[in-house]
Amino acid sequence: MFAVRLRSLLFVCAIAVVAVGCGRGTMLSPTGPTAPESMSLGLDTGTDLVASSSSSEPGAFETMGRGNGRGNSGGNPGRGKHDDDDPESEDDDGEDGDEGDDDGEEDDDRRGPPEGRHHVSGFVTAVAADSLTVRGLTVMVDASTVIRHGHRMLTLDQIQIGDHVQARGTLNGTTLLAREIKVEDTGRDNEELEGVMAGLTGTCPIVTFTLGTTTVTTSSATQFEHVECAGLANGLEVEVAGARRADGSVLAARVRVELAEVEGAISGLAGSCPALTFTVGTTTVTTNSATTFDDGACAALANGATVEVKGFRQTDGAIAAVTVELEPAEVEGVVSGLSGTCPALTLTVGTTAVTTSATTVFHDVACETIANGAELAVKGIIQAGGSIAATRVEPED
């Protein structure tokens, strides 16, 4: 009986030993491997690393980090995004391609962690030597700031008011120290208007006026062509290039005054230099101290002289002259009635009285050789009474 019981006990023990030794079942093997649970932990850890490396916060720079390439087999099982106490890590700074940077610091001390980076997007409202203003925020620029429009690199002086930009960098109060500025839209090219200026108000350089139904505003960065800001006046014909704003108005990057032109013979000359009034065709022309006279002085203007006038069209249709160019008169013929002493001669060429002076150019003929009967070609300025003050005298071809 004892032998039977002993054999039964030995049989049960043998089964238990075999089961434990082979590791069959989790209930009988508290120290056996749990492969599914271990693999699940490694997968979760790996997923966490990827999520950490690619996560970003709204309003901050979006930076893509990278894993250490070792998974859970490099002595760091379950390493997550907050395990930063390994001084040997190649990527503590979270930047790509810095495997040789043992100290883990950025070359540019402005490049902090993603949480310290910000961006601003909007229209440029002011430009200075080393900064610009976007939505009330000062964006500082230095030699390391990258400025680009698409694939084209730009400099700060190429950015103008009205450009739409996105700036990224480190925020310090109301100042953004920019790492990169992307010019998304050249606002000055968005809108082009032309018409007659009306409703002018404000004080230079910030003035407001209308062209048709569109309100235009200038600023300290607006460029003026053919006129200074102070010379703007209702009735001027202007071209405006700028950025259309949300309220429908235009912020002007450039204001160009269209100069009116008229050409013909002077009549009705009145006044004294430099303030003259005369008529060219049916257009009244006025001059002043700012008028430039080409190919002749103001005093050389006379009825009958041919001129080309460019200036600002006034509300009454007159032109306030910016330039008055005297068109040289020409006459050819036989010399008669010669008198005077070189270089001041008086003579008649054909039927036109001509005078010479020290400023007259004698080409292919000497003043002293001029005589009655010679055939000459004369260019000069018509004087009052129809005579010509010669600027050039040469033999007739």
Protein Blocks (a to p, Z undefined) as FASTA:
>chain_A
ZZmmmmmmmmmmmmmmmmmmnopajklmmkbccfklmmmmmmmmmmmmmmmmmgccehia
cdddddehlojmnopghiafklmkbfkbcklnopghilmlmnopafblklccfklpccdd
dddfbdcfkbcceehiacdddfklccdehjaccdfklpcehiacddddddehjaccdfbd
cdfbdfklmpccddddehiacjdfbdcddehjaccdddfklccehiafklgcehiacddd
ddddfkopacdfbdcddddddddddehiacjdfbdcddehjaccdddfkbccehiafklg
cghiacdddddddfkopacdfbdcddddddddddehiacjdfbdcddehjaccdddfklc
cehiafklgcehiacdddddddehhiacdfbdcddZZ
